[in-house]
Amino acid sequence: QVQLMESGGGLVQPGGSLRLSCAASGLFFRITTMGWYRQAPGKQRELVADITDDGITNYADSVKGRFTISRDNAKNTVYVQMTSLKPEDTAVYHCKAQGKRTILSPDKDYWGPGTQVTVSS
């Protein structure tokens, strides 16, 4: 099965930057869409950004102009560069991948364990 592992979270001051990475490993035929979701205490999980294997990106309105998502298909890795961070960006960030384990399999969602991002002075 596909395994996802995030890295890069931590504590940062308002206005600072962080770069999160998520690498997929295991046996799979294709990963189509990879992205980042976040959930803060007392709030619903929300999409931050995602990107298709063709490079089409999608961003939440709250992060447009501040976050940039990218991927390296050869490394099966997705990144999000986060700049101008705000306290309201504080959340657990989870990596999500949609893909097929074999050509005959339907698309399935895979989730990483999450990494904490805290924006505070």
C-alpha positions in Angstrom: 0.0 0.0 0.0 1.0 3.6 -0.4 2.6 5.3 2.6 2.9 9.1 3.0 5.4 10.9 5.3 5.3 14.6 5.9 8.2 16.8 7.1 9.0 20.4 7.7 6.5 21.5 10.3 7.4 23.5 13.4 7.1 26.8 15.2 7.5 30.1 13.2 6.8 33.7 13.9 4.1 35.7 12.1 5.4 36.8 8.7 7.8 33.9 8.6 8.1 31.0 6.1 8.1 27.2 6.2 8.4 24.5 3.5 6.6 21.3 4.0 7.4 18.1 2.1 5.5 14.9 1.6 7.0 11.8 0.1 5.0 8.8 -1.1 6.4 5.3 -1.0 5.2 1.8 -1.5 3.8 -0.1 -4.5 1.5 1.9 -6.8 0.8 2.4 -10.5 0.1 6.1 -10.5 -0.6 9.0 -8.1 -2.8 11.6 -9.8 -3.4 14.4 -7.3 -1.4 15.3 -4.2 -2.3 18.0 -1.8 -2.3 19.5 1.6 -5.2 19.8 4.1 -5.2 21.4 7.5 -7.3 21.2 10.6 -7.2 23.5 13.6 -8.8 22.7 17.0 -12.5 23.4 16.9 -12.5 23.9 13.1 -13.3 21.7 10.1 -10.6 20.2 8.0 -10.0 22.3 4.9 -8.1 22.1 1.6 -5.0 24.2 1.5 -3.8 23.4 -2.0 -3.5 20.5 -4.3 -1.8 19.7 -7.6 -2.4 17.1 -10.4 0.2 15.0 -12.1 -0.2 17.4 -15.0 0.7 20.4 -12.8 -2.7 21.9 -12.4 -2.9 23.7 -9.0 -5.8 24.6 -6.8 -5.6 26.9 -3.7 -7.8 27.9 -0.9 -8.7 31.6 -1.0 -7.1 32.2 2.4 -3.7 31.1 1.1 -3.6 32.5 -2.4 -0.6 34.6 -3.0 1.2 33.3 0.1 1.5 29.5 -0.5 3.0 27.7 -3.5 2.5 24.0 -4.1 4.8 22.0 -6.3 5.7 18.4 -7.0 8.5 16.2 -8.2 6.8 13.2 -10.0 10.1 11.4 -10.3 10.5 11.5 -6.5 6.8 11.1 -5.7 7.0 14.1 -3.5 4.8 17.2 -3.1 5.9 20.4 -1.5 4.2 23.5 -0.2 6.2 26.7 0.3 4.4 28.8 2.9 5.3 32.5 3.2 3.8 35.5 5.1 2.5 33.1 7.7 -0.3 34.2 10.0 -1.5 32.9 13.4 -4.7 31.6 11.7 -2.5 29.3 9.6 -1.8 27.3 12.8 -3.0 23.8 12.3 -2.1 20.2 11.8 -1.2 19.8 8.1 -1.9 16.5 6.4 -0.7 15.3 3.1 -3.2 13.6 0.8 -2.5 11.5 -2.3 -5.0 10.1 -4.8 -3.9 7.2 -6.9 -4.1 3.7 -8.1 -2.1 0.8 -6.8 -2.6 -1.1 -10.1 -4.1 -0.1 -13.5 -7.2 -2.1 -12.6 -7.8 -0.4 -9.3 -10.1 2.5 -8.6 -8.6 5.8 -7.4 -8.1 5.8 -3.6 -7.2 8.5 -1.1 -4.1 8.1 1.1 -3.3 10.2 4.1 -0.1 11.1 5.9 0.0 11.2 9.7 0.2 15.0 9.8 2.7 17.6 10.9 2.1 20.5 13.3 2.5 24.1 12.1 2.3 26.8 14.8 2.5 30.5 13.9 3.0 32.5 17.1 5.1 35.3 18.5 
